[in-house]
């Protein structure tokens, strides 16, 4: 009797090894990769052809709207793991310099974006022999294969390297013990060993990859379906905006029509409103077609569809729409509460990714980098200065806090330094007040004169 888990594993192994399924995944995520990089005109054109077969008759394909990449916009908005700052402490000062040299903050911020865009991304740690330092490379799902072991851990990794003029593809193959290249020539597969590694041995003894995945996985590696709603809404938005732009010109254009039994010549200037247009013939009738479309309703429908998808990704509609109105810090906090929870969840994942990256840097560089601690700042929102001061003044009046505590927190100093700073500030303030003639009314002019302004 085969257990449910064994049956699922067989299906997974079949899915991983079946070339047709693999090519489908490669193609799907290659298109997603192109869309993320704003190169999705062919996808929009194909989608238009599926909806409107006579698009070429009215030349709609020549005016496709490519101005609103919703997929890219939403992915950027939800990728906030590093937006509030990350703190790393190292026991080795040289490691701090290495992280700055490798631009780890920039790399990991991009990793957060790619993970949300493609569901899965691998960050490979290799060695740059030319510059004599580690090298970090992203491996994307449309050019990568990953096979799991019986414990659902990555056991084999294969990624695309290059193709030659004969159509042969070169793929790098890694296990914990092996490293070589598979050369795929139609149905044939041959092996090519790396230079100075004739036995095809993995020099690191581990898979040199940080595996980053969006969401929980059980029994399989790649998530092929999450995020497809963003692809569909981006294509639909482009198509329907194209139709909207096409219809706009008809709102100020009237189509002339002439009917009759036997129509002869026209007379009169079509573009001169002071000249009447006449036509000869029997039972001739000249009229105008006033073509109209409910553009406002179409525009509202487009916005509603985009907002609904944004809500699915915990983005407040007021934050997703372009608006000149500025929300207060408290309003932003309320609007982004769900997105903040999502960010915190991803921050906890990236703590682990940071540790895995640090471990691989130790192994690949063959250097003792010491130890590292990492934690992320929680999402926070800045209030206006006046609102912040009013709230602080009320807390001081109610005894919730004190001026000394406020100064300590604001400047990150101890109590003694805070008292000294308060005394100094009060002394300077009193000197300014004493410069004002007490017999005169205290106002802006007298204060300005006293200060010599």
C-alpha positions as CSV (number, residue, x, y, z in Angstrom):
1,X,0.0,0.0,0.0
2,X,1.6,3.3,-1.1
3,X,1.2,6.1,1.4
4,X,-0.1,9.5,0.5
5,X,3.3,11.2,1.0
6,X,5.0,8.6,-1.2
7,X,2.4,9.0,-3.9
8,X,2.9,12.8,-3.8
9,X,6.7,12.4,-4.0
10,X,6.3,10.3,-7.1
11,X,4.2,13.0,-8.7
12,X,6.8,15.6,-7.7
13,X,9.7,13.6,-9.1
14,X,7.7,13.1,-12.3
15,X,7.0,16.8,-12.5
16,X,10.7,17.7,-11.9
17,X,12.0,15.2,-14.5
18,X,9.3,15.5,-17.1
19,X,10.8,17.8,-19.8
20,X,7.4,19.0,-21.1
21,X,6.3,20.2,-17.7
22,X,9.7,21.7,-17.0
23,X,9.7,23.6,-20.3
24,X,6.2,24.9,-19.5
25,X,7.5,26.3,-16.2
26,X,10.5,27.8,-17.9
27,X,8.4,29.5,-20.5
28,X,5.9,30.8,-18.0
29,X,8.6,32.3,-15.8
30,X,10.6,33.6,-18.7
31,X,7.6,35.6,-19.7
32,X,7.2,36.8,-16.1
33,X,10.8,37.8,-16.0
34,X,10.4,39.8,-19.2
35,X,7.3,41.5,-17.8
36,X,9.1,42.5,-14.6
37,X,11.8,44.1,-16.8
38,X,9.1,46.1,-18.8
39,X,9.7,44.0,-21.9
40,X,6.2,42.5,-22.4
41,X,4.9,44.0,-25.6
42,X,4.6,40.6,-27.3
43,X,2.6,39.3,-24.4
44,X,0.1,42.2,-24.6
45,X,-0.1,41.8,-28.4
46,X,-0.9,38.1,-28.1
47,X,-3.5,38.8,-25.4
48,X,-5.1,41.4,-27.7
49,X,-5.2,38.9,-30.6
50,X,-7.0,36.4,-28.3
51,X,-9.7,38.9,-27.4
52,X,-10.1,40.8,-30.6
53,X,-9.3,38.9,-33.8
54,X,-9.6,42.0,-36.1
55,X,-7.2,44.1,-34.0
56,X,-5.0,44.6,-37.1
57,X,-7.8,46.0,-39.2
58,X,-8.1,49.1,-36.9
59,X,-4.3,49.0,-36.1
60,X,-4.8,48.6,-32.4
61,X,-1.5,46.8,-32.1
62,X,0.2,50.1,-33.1
63,X,-1.2,51.9,-30.1
64,X,-0.9,49.4,-27.2
65,X,-0.8,51.0,-23.8
66,X,2.3,50.0,-21.9
67,X,2.3,52.7,-19.3
68,X,1.1,50.9,-16.2
69,X,3.0,47.7,-15.2
70,X,0.8,46.7,-12.3
71,X,2.8,43.5,-11.7
72,X,6.1,45.4,-11.2
73,X,4.4,48.2,-9.1
74,X,2.8,45.9,-6.6
75,X,5.9,43.7,-6.3
76,X,8.0,46.8,-5.5
77,X,5.5,48.0,-2.9
78,X,5.3,44.7,-1.0
79,X,9.1,44.2,-1.0
80,X,9.9,46.1,2.2
81,X,12.1,43.8,4.3
82,X,15.0,46.2,4.0
83,X,13.1,49.5,3.8
84,X,13.3,50.2,7.5
85,X,16.9,49.3,8.0
86,X,18.9,46.3,8.9
87,X,21.5,46.0,11.7
88,X,24.4,43.6,11.5
89,X,27.1,43.2,14.2
90,X,30.3,41.4,13.4
91,X,33.1,40.2,15.7
92,X,35.5,40.7,12.8
93,X,36.0,44.2,11.5
94,X,37.2,42.9,8.1
95,X,33.8,41.2,7.6
96,X,32.1,44.6,7.8
97,X,34.3,45.8,5.0
98,X,33.7,42.7,3.0
99,X,29.9,43.2,3.3
100,X,30.2,46.9,2.2
101,X,32.5,45.9,-0.7
102,X,30.0,43.2,-1.9
103,X,27.1,45.6,-1.5
104,X,25.2,43.0,0.5
105,X,22.4,45.5,1.4
106,X,21.7,46.1,-2.3
107,X,21.9,42.5,-3.2
108,X,19.5,41.3,-0.4
109,X,17.1,44.1,-1.2
110,X,16.9,42.9,-4.8
111,X,16.6,39.3,-3.5
112,X,13.4,40.4,-1.6
113,X,12.0,41.9,-4.8
114,X,12.9,38.9,-7.0
115,X,11.4,36.4,-4.4
116,X,8.1,38.3,-4.4
117,X,8.1,38.5,-8.2
118,X,9.1,34.9,-9.1
119,X,8.2,33.1,-5.8
120,X,11.6,31.3,-5.8
121,X,15.1,32.6,-6.3
122,X,18.5,31.2,-5.6
123,X,21.5,33.3,-4.6
124,X,24.7,31.6,-5.6
125,X,27.9,32.3,-3.8
126,X,31.0,31.7,-5.9
127,X,34.5,32.9,-6.1
128,X,35.7,35.7,-8.4
129,X,39.3,34.7,-9.1
130,X,40.0,37.8,-11.2
131,X,39.1,40.2,-8.3
132,X,40.0,37.6,-5.6
133,X,36.7,38.0,-3.7
134,X,33.3,36.3,-3.4
135,X,30.8,36.8,-6.2
136,X,27.0,36.7,-5.7
137,X,24.8,35.6,-8.6
138,X,21.0,35.3,-8.8
139,X,19.5,32.1,-10.4
140,X,15.9,32.5,-11.6
141,X,13.2,29.8,-11.9
142,X,13.0,30.0,-15.7
143,X,16.7,28.9,-15.9
144,X,17.0,26.6,-12.9
145,X,16.1,23.1,-11.8
146,X,16.0,22.0,-8.2
147,X,15.5,18.4,-7.0
148,X,14.6,17.5,-3.4
149,X,15.7,14.7,-1.2
150,X,13.4,12.5,0.8
151,X,13.3,15.1,3.5
152,X,12.2,17.9,1.1
153,X,15.6,19.6,1.2
154,X,17.4,20.7,-2.0
155,X,19.7,17.9,-3.1
156,X,20.5,18.8,-6.7
157,X,20.7,22.1,-8.5
158,X,21.1,22.7,-12.2
159,X,21.1,26.1,-14.0
160,X,21.4,27.3,-17.5
161,X,24.8,28.6,-18.6
162,X,24.9,29.2,-22.4
163,X,23.9,27.9,-25.8
164,X,26.0,27.4,-28.9
165,X,25.2,27.9,-32.6
166,X,24.1,24.3,-32.9
167,X,21.4,24.7,-30.3
168,X,23.2,22.8,-27.6
169,X,22.6,24.0,-24.1
170,X,25.1,24.0,-21.3
171,X,23.8,23.6,-17.8
172,X,25.9,23.7,-14.6
173,X,25.2,20.7,-12.3
174,X,25.7,20.7,-8.5
175,X,25.3,18.3,-5.6
176,X,27.1,18.4,-2.2
177,X,29.8,16.2,-3.7
178,X,29.7,16.9,-7.5
179,X,30.1,19.8,-9.9
180,X,30.2,19.6,-13.7
181,X,28.3,20.7,-16.8
182,X,25.6,18.8,-18.6
183,X,25.6,19.4,-22.4
184,X,22.1,18.9,-23.8
185,X,22.0,18.1,-27.6
186,X,18.4,17.3,-28.4
187,X,17.9,13.8,-26.8
188,X,21.6,13.3,-26.0
189,X,23.3,14.4,-22.8
190,X,27.1,14.6,-22.3
191,X,29.3,15.7,-19.4
192,X,31.9,18.5,-19.5
193,X,34.2,19.0,-16.5
194,X,35.2,22.4,-15.2
195,X,38.8,23.6,-15.8
196,X,41.2,22.3,-13.2
197,X,38.5,19.9,-11.9
198,X,38.7,16.8,-14.0
199,X,36.9,14.7,-11.5
200,X,33.9,17.0,-11.2
201,X,34.2,17.4,-7.4
202,X,32.3,20.1,-5.5
203,X,35.1,22.0,-3.9
204,X,32.9,23.4,-1.1
205,X,31.2,20.3,0.1
206,X,27.8,22.0,0.3
207,X,25.4,23.4,-2.2
208,X,26.6,27.0,-2.6
209,X,23.2,28.5,-2.8
210,X,20.8,30.5,-0.5
211,X,17.4,29.1,-1.3
212,X,14.8,31.9,-1.0
213,X,11.1,31.0,-1.3
214,X,7.9,33.0,-0.8
215,X,5.5,31.0,1.4
216,X,5.4,27.5,2.8
217,X,6.2,24.5,0.6
218,X,5.3,20.9,1.1
219,X,6.7,18.2,-1.2
220,X,7.8,20.4,-4.1
221,X,10.2,23.2,-4.6
222,X,9.0,25.7,-7.3
223,X,5.7,27.5,-6.8
224,X,4.3,27.9,-10.4
225,X,1.0,29.6,-9.7
226,X,1.3,32.3,-7.0
227,X,1.4,35.7,-8.6
228,X,-0.4,34.8,-11.8
229,X,-3.2,37.2,-10.9
230,X,-0.7,40.1,-11.2
231,X,0.3,38.9,-14.6
232,X,-3.4,38.7,-15.8
233,X,-4.3,42.1,-14.4
234,X,-1.3,43.7,-16.0
235,X,-2.2,42.3,-19.4
236,X,-5.9,43.1,-19.0
237,X,-5.1,46.7,-17.9
238,X,-2.9,47.2,-20.9
239,X,-5.5,45.9,-23.3
240,X,-8.5,47.8,-21.9
241,X,-6.5,51.0,-21.6
242,X,-5.6,50.5,-25.3
243,X,-9.4,50.3,-26.1
244,X,-10.0,53.4,-24.0
245,X,-7.4,55.4,-25.8
246,X,-8.8,54.2,-29.1
247,X,-12.3,55.3,-28.1
248,X,-11.3,58.7,-26.9
249,X,-10.8,60.1,-30.4
250,X,-14.3,59.1,-31.3
251,X,-15.8,61.3,-28.6
252,X,-15.1,64.5,-30.6
253,X,-15.5,62.9,-34.1
254,X,-18.8,62.6,-36.0
255,X,-19.0,60.1,-38.8
256,X,-20.8,61.4,-41.9
257,X,-23.2,59.1,-43.7
258,X,-25.1,59.6,-47.0
259,X,-28.0,57.4,-48.1
260,X,-30.1,57.5,-51.3
261,X,-31.2,55.6,-54.3
262,X,-28.7,57.1,-56.7
263,X,-26.0,59.3,-55.1
264,X,-24.1,61.7,-57.2
265,X,-21.4,64.3,-56.4
266,X,-20.8,66.2,-53.2
267,X,-20.5,69.9,-53.1
268,X,-19.4,72.3,-50.4
269,X,-16.3,72.2,-48.2
270,X,-16.3,69.5,-45.5
271,X,-14.1,71.5,-43.1
272,X,-15.8,74.9,-43.6
273,X,-18.7,75.2,-41.1
274,X,-20.1,78.2,-43.0
275,X,-20.6,76.2,-46.2
276,X,-23.4,73.7,-46.4
277,X,-22.7,70.3,-47.7
278,X,-25.0,69.0,-50.5
279,X,-25.2,65.9,-52.5
280,X,-27.0,65.1,-55.7
281,X,-29.2,62.1,-56.3
282,X,-32.6,60.6,-55.7
283,X,-33.9,60.5,-52.1
284,X,-30.6,61.6,-50.8
285,X,-30.3,61.9,-47.0
286,X,-27.2,63.3,-45.3
287,X,-26.7,62.6,-41.6
288,X,-24.1,62.3,-38.8
289,X,-23.3,59.4,-36.6
290,X,-22.4,60.6,-33.1
291,X,-20.3,57.8,-31.7
292,X,-20.1,57.7,-27.9
293,X,-18.7,55.4,-25.2
294,X,-18.9,55.5,-21.4
295,X,-15.2,56.2,-20.9
296,X,-15.7,57.2,-17.2
297,X,-17.3,53.8,-16.4
298,X,-14.5,52.0,-18.3
299,X,-11.9,54.0,-16.4
300,X,-13.6,53.2,-13.1
301,X,-13.7,49.5,-13.9
302,X,-10.0,49.5,-14.7
303,X,-9.2,51.2,-11.4
304,X,-11.5,48.9,-9.4
305,X,-9.9,45.8,-10.9
306,X,-6.4,47.0,-10.1
307,X,-7.4,48.1,-6.6
308,X,-9.0,44.7,-5.9
309,X,-5.7,42.9,-6.8
310,X,-3.7,45.4,-4.7
311,X,-6.0,44.6,-1.7
312,X,-5.2,40.9,-2.2
313,X,-1.5,41.8,-1.6
314,X,-2.3,43.9,1.6
315,X,-1.9,47.2,-0.2
316,X,-4.4,49.9,0.8
317,X,-6.2,51.3,-2.3
318,X,-5.4,54.9,-1.1
319,X,-1.7,53.9,-1.2
320,X,-1.9,52.2,-4.6
321,X,-3.6,55.2,-6.3
322,X,-1.7,58.2,-7.3
323,X,-2.9,61.0,-5.0
324,X,-1.5,64.4,-4.0
325,X,-3.1,64.1,-0.5
326,X,-0.6,63.2,2.2
327,X,-1.7,60.8,4.9
328,X,-0.6,61.3,8.5
329,X,1.8,58.8,10.1
330,X,-1.1,57.3,12.1
331,X,-3.2,56.9,9.0
332,X,-0.4,55.3,7.2
333,X,0.1,52.9,10.0
334,X,-3.6,51.9,10.0
335,X,-3.7,51.5,6.2
336,X,-0.6,49.4,6.1
337,X,-1.3,47.2,9.1
338,X,-1.8,44.0,7.1
339,X,1.2,44.8,4.9
340,X,3.3,45.4,8.0
341,X,2.5,41.9,9.2
342,X,3.5,40.5,5.9
343,X,6.7,42.5,6.0
344,X,7.5,41.2,9.5
345,X,7.0,37.6,8.4
346,X,9.4,38.1,5.5
347,X,11.9,39.8,7.8
348,X,12.0,36.6,10.0
349,X,12.6,34.6,6.8
350,X,15.4,36.9,5.8
351,X,17.1,36.6,9.1
352,X,17.6,33.0,8.2
353,X,18.7,33.9,4.7
354,X,21.3,36.3,6.0
355,X,22.7,33.6,8.3
356,X,22.9,31.1,5.4
357,X,24.6,33.7,3.2
358,X,27.2,34.4,6.0
359,X,27.9,30.7,6.4
360,X,28.4,30.3,2.6
361,X,30.7,33.3,2.5
362,X,32.8,31.6,5.2
363,X,33.0,28.4,3.2
364,X,33.6,29.9,-0.3
365,X,36.2,32.5,0.8
366,X,37.9,29.9,3.1
367,X,38.4,32.7,5.6
368,X,37.3,33.0,9.2
369,X,34.8,35.8,9.2
370,X,34.0,35.5,12.9
371,X,30.4,35.7,14.0
372,X,27.4,37.8,12.9
373,X,24.2,38.9,14.6
374,X,21.4,40.5,12.4
375,X,18.0,42.0,13.1
376,X,15.6,44.2,11.2
377,X,14.0,47.4,12.3
378,X,10.2,47.2,12.5
379,X,8.0,49.2,10.2
380,X,7.5,52.7,11.5
381,X,5.9,55.9,10.2
382,X,7.0,59.5,10.8
383,X,4.4,62.0,12.2
384,X,4.5,65.7,11.6
385,X,6.6,67.6,14.1
386,X,3.7,69.6,15.5
387,X,1.6,66.4,16.1
388,X,4.5,64.6,17.7
389,X,5.3,67.6,20.0
390,X,1.6,68.0,21.0
391,X,1.4,64.3,21.9
392,X,4.7,64.4,23.9
393,X,3.5,67.6,25.8
394,X,0.2,65.8,26.8
395,X,2.2,62.7,28.0
396,X,4.4,65.0,30.1
397,X,1.3,66.8,31.6
398,X,-0.3,63.4,32.4
399,X,2.9,62.1,34.0
400,X,3.2,59.3,31.4
401,X,6.8,60.5,30.7
402,X,9.1,63.4,31.6
403,X,11.2,66.0,29.8
404,X,14.3,64.1,30.9
405,X,13.0,60.8,29.5
406,X,12.0,62.5,26.2
407,X,15.5,64.0,25.8
408,X,17.2,60.7,26.7
409,X,15.1,58.8,24.0
410,X,15.4,61.5,21.4
411,X,19.2,61.9,21.5
412,X,20.1,58.4,22.9
413,X,22.0,59.7,25.9
414,X,22.0,58.8,29.6
415,X,20.1,60.7,32.3
416,X,23.0,62.8,33.5
417,X,23.7,64.1,30.0
418,X,19.9,64.7,29.5
419,X,19.7,66.8,32.6
420,X,22.7,68.8,31.5
421,X,21.2,69.4,28.1
422,X,17.9,70.5,29.6
423,X,19.6,73.0,31.9
424,X,21.7,74.4,29.1
425,X,18.6,74.8,26.8
426,X,16.6,76.5,29.6
427,X,19.4,78.9,30.3
428,X,19.7,79.8,26.6
429,X,16.0,80.3,26.4
430,X,15.8,82.6,29.4
431,X,18.6,84.7,28.0
432,X,16.5,85.3,24.9
433,X,13.5,86.2,27.0
434,X,15.5,88.6,29.1
435,X,16.6,90.5,26.0
436,X,13.0,91.5,25.4
437,X,11.9,94.8,27.1
438,X,9.3,93.7,29.7
439,X,7.5,97.0,29.5
440,X,6.7,96.4,25.9
441,X,4.2,93.9,24.7
442,X,5.7,90.6,23.9
443,X,5.1,89.9,20.2
444,X,6.9,89.0,17.0
445,X,8.3,92.5,16.3
446,X,9.7,93.1,19.9
447,X,11.2,89.6,19.9
448,X,12.8,90.1,16.5
449,X,14.2,93.5,17.6
450,X,15.7,92.0,20.8
451,X,17.4,89.3,18.8
452,X,18.7,91.8,16.3
453,X,16.8,90.3,13.4
